[in-house]
């Protein structure tokens, strides 16, 4: 196979960004997937426990934020979109907190059944002086019942037309094969663009406009290594063929992103070089900007450029954060 050169993405100017962000405002996006609650315990650690070689954290504050598909929804709202969340929670206090936070963030609830005997997914993180010390989770990852699948899909069909659909899969059981197939049919019938943050290699996303894996997920989806650009290209081509999707946006950490299309186009998007404070929720921000960009009928490369900028902003903040239009415009001083 002849060697190919990936093309750097065009320079993103402030005036162009302002125009794209304006086109995204007010677009309706359905967000389907694993909704979570992020709990943060903040404090200080000045001594080691006499019981075990671990720091003793003196707690000063506890905060909560939306995670997973709920965080994707919050990021869409922060960028001026109109998100509608379709997910499940447990019949518990954490589920109530998630509902309240969603409403406060401007997230509409499309379908959010509380499933008895199944806990709301909660990620607890402990920070001392803004340094991440520990995480412990509470979750159930079995597939949601068929009744919940049907309820989500029926509610999706009952809503007014969406401009795009976003699937946020964290392998917590909401994104079942039947649910993904139903979403694919819904989008194909209505000619709505849809994008996916994939987790399970066993699922298929045929017809998706964009898949957004990280490097580890790409290797799982393709069954191939992706340690350098040549391997990345081969793994991307295999994934595009296997899943029948139109585009693949691969997040590469400090190396930025790479966009591959089924037609053979390739683009590299460099990271913006901001200092990384916390990567929590960065993938959610990318998916939100990507989905909202597709809802505004931006080209995948244009939506990816906004997503890349948004990710660079949120990783510079501690905890789960959102990126607003003003934040992104502030990153570009001129042009």
Secondary structure by P-SEA (a helix, b strand, c coil): ccbbbbbccccccaaaaaaaaaaacbbbbbbbcbbbbbbbbbbccccccccccbbbbbccbbbbbbcaaaaaaaaaaaabbbbbbbbcccccaaaaaaaaaaaaacccccbbbbbcccccbbbbbbbccccccbbbbbbccccccaaaaaaaaaaaaacccccbbbbbbcccccccaaaaaaaaaaaaaabbbbbbbccccccccccccbbbbcaaaaaaacccccccaaaaaaaaaaaaaaacccbbbbbbccccbbbbcccbbbbbbbccccccccccaaaaaaaaaaaaaaaacccaaaaaaaaaaaaaaaaaccccccccaaaaaaacccc
